[in-house]
């Protein structure tokens, strides 16, 4: 029990710092959000290459490889179709160099997800703009917190033990409950026009949890516990933001539907 609360304290401190940074970026200096998302994309790509121990002898070629991998996101806020086409090319290019479908998939998956986030913050729909970006991040964080407490305190049957040994059904349901409560708190502030938006929030929770399982699957296949150690108590960037990465894909699908 002592270990649990020590781990919780470290995770909470890291999460608090990340939330404060988010506040600074989106409320005080929102103009920095786009360039920092580009930087975030580059860091995720670098971490993914390291995860697969994919290195080239030439330092400059490695820089070129990271640059060309991050390049499709440049068009995310102007012409998303170019981003999609470039990512198709990117998948086969990385596959040709690495002979690894896993690495190719993760690079494109990360790139598309951050591209969708970049596109969403300029969208005029109900799931677009900086305000909903904050809501999305908080919903994903609450899903993770609910899953952590549900799994540690309630315990119970595992969901997919071979993929993610710590994930329980109790954690899954508590994560959903946290997000539903969050939605109704926002509704008290008249945030959304339709009550059906609760299903969007449930979708965010589900896709966030799916992102966790996707990342866990690749880690298990590579025999590693964390994708890095950049964030104390959380591991690497992919460990911390796996839920947000997948949830951004779901929210972009909703955004496409609302603009159709």
N, C-alpha and C positions, 0 to 999 in steps of 0.2 A: 504493500500500500504506500509506503514511503517513497518507493521508486516511482510509482504512478504520479504522486503529487509533485515530486521533483521534476519529472518529465513534463508535467502539466505546466509548472511554473516557467520552465524554459520555453515551451511552446507558446505560452500566453505572452511572454515578454517579446518574443520575435513577432507574433501576430500584432501586438500593440504597435510596435515600431512600423510594421508594414501598413497598418491602418492610418497612422499619423502621416506617413509618406503619401498615401493615397489622398488624404485630406489636403495636404499641401499642394499636390499636383492638380487636383480637380477644382478646388475652391479658390486657393490663393494664386496659383500660377497655372491655369488651365492650358495656356498656350504651349507649355512644355510637355503636355501629355502625349501628343503625336510623336515628336522626336524621341521621347523616352520609350514609347512602345516599339519604335523602330530598333532602338538600342536593346530593349528587352528581347526582341525577336532574334537579334544577333547572338546575345548571350545564351538563349535557349538552343540555338543551332550549334554553337560551340560546345555546349554541354552534351548535346546529342552525339556529336562526333566523338567526343571523349568517352562517352558511355560505351560506344562500340569500338573504342581504341583504334579509330580510323585516323591514321596519320600519313602524311607524305614527307619525303625527305626535304623538299624545298619549303622553306618558311613562306616564301612569297606565293607559292602555289596554294598553300593552306589558306592564306589570306584571301586569295582569289576564290577559292572554293566556298569559304564562308560568305564572301560578298555576293557571289552568284546565287547562293542558296537563299540569302535574305532579300535579294533584288526584287522578286515578284511582289512583295508587300508594298513597294514604292507606288504601285498603281492602284492600291486598294481604295483610296479616297477619290479617285478620278474615273477609273474604268476597271471595275472588278472582273470583267470578262478577260482582260489582258492578264490579270493576276492568275485566274484559273488556268488559262492556256499555258502560261509560263511554268506553273506548278506541274502540269502534265509533262512538259519537257524536262523539268528539274528531276522528277521521279526517275525517269529513264536514264538521265545523265548520271545521277548518283548511283543508280543500280549498275550501270556500265562500269563505273570506277571501283565500286566497293564489292560488287557481286552479293550484296545483302539487301533482301527485300525489306527486312525489318528496319534497317537504317534509312532506306529510301522512303518508306512509309512514314516514319517518325518525322523526318525532315519536312516532308510535304504537309503532314498533319499539323505540325507546329506552325509552319509558315502560313497555311490557310487560316488557322485559328486566329493568329495575331492580325492577319489581313482583315478577317471578319470584324475583329474588335476595332481596328482602324476605320473600317467602313461604318460601323455602328455609331461611333461617336459623332459622325457627321450626318447621320440619318435623321429624317424629320418625322418618323413614325413614333408610336408610343414606346417602342423598345429601343429607340435611338437617342442620341444626345449624351452629354456628359452626366446628366442627372440619372439616367437609367444605367449608365456605366457603373456609377456608384452603387445603385440598387443591385445590379448583377454581382458585383464583387462581394457585397455584404450577404447576399443570398447564398452564394457559394461558400462563404466563410461560415455562415450559420449551419449549412448542411454538413460541413466538415466538423464543426464543434459538436453538433448533435450526434454525428456518427461516432466521434471520439468518446463522448460521455456515455452514450447508449451502449457502446461496445465494452467500455471499461467497467461501468457500474452495474448495468443489467446483465451483460454477457449473453449467454444463450447460444442457439445453433448458428453455425457459420454459413455464410452465403456461398462463397466459392473458395473453400479452404486451400485448394491447390494453387490458386492464383493469388489470393490475398488472405493469409491465415488469420488476420486480426479483425476482418470485417464480419459483423454479425447482423442478423435480421433486426435485432433490437436497435442497433446503430442506424440501420437504413431507415426504419420507421421514425425514430426520434429526429433524424435529419429532416425527413419530410414534415414532421410536426413543427419543427423550428421555423421552417420556411413558410408554412401556412400561417403561423402566428404572425410572422413578419409581414406577410401580405395583408392580413386584416388590420394590422397596426397602420400600414400605409393607406389602406382604404378609409380609415377613420379621418385621414388627412385629405380625403377626396383625390387620391393620386391617380386612380384609373377609372375610366368611364364604364367599363363592363365588369360585372362580377365573374365572368368567364376567365378573367385574367388570372384567377387562382390556378388555373390549369397551366398557364405559362410558367408560373412560379414552381409548380410541381415538376414541370418539364425541366426547369433549370436545376432543381434538386436531383432529378433522375439522371440527367446528362452529366452533372458534376460527379455523381457517384460512378457513372459509367467511365468517365475520364480517369478516375482513380483505379478502376479495374484494368483499363487499357494499359496504363503505365505500369501497374503491378505485373501484368502478364509479360511485358517486355523485360522488366527487371528480373523476374523469375527465370525467363528463358536465357538471360545472360549471367545468372547466378550472382547478382549484386543486390544489396539491401537498399542502397540509396543511389540516386543519380549524381550526387555530389555532396559537398559539405559547406556550401556557401552560406546557408541560413541555419543558425544554431537551433537544434530541436526539430528541424524540419528536413534536413538533408540538402538536396540541390533545388534549383529553380523548378525543374520538372516535378519534383516531389511536392513542392508547395503549391504550384499552380496547375497541376494536372486537371483538377476540377474546372477551373476557369477556362482552360484551353478547350475542353470538350463542350462546356456550356455555351461558349461563344458561337460554336457551330450551330447549336440548337436555336439560339436567339437570332442568329442571322437567317435561319430558315423561316422563323416567324416574321422577321423583317421583310423577307422576300414576299411572303404571303400578304402582309399588310400593304405592300406597295403594288401588288398585282392588280 
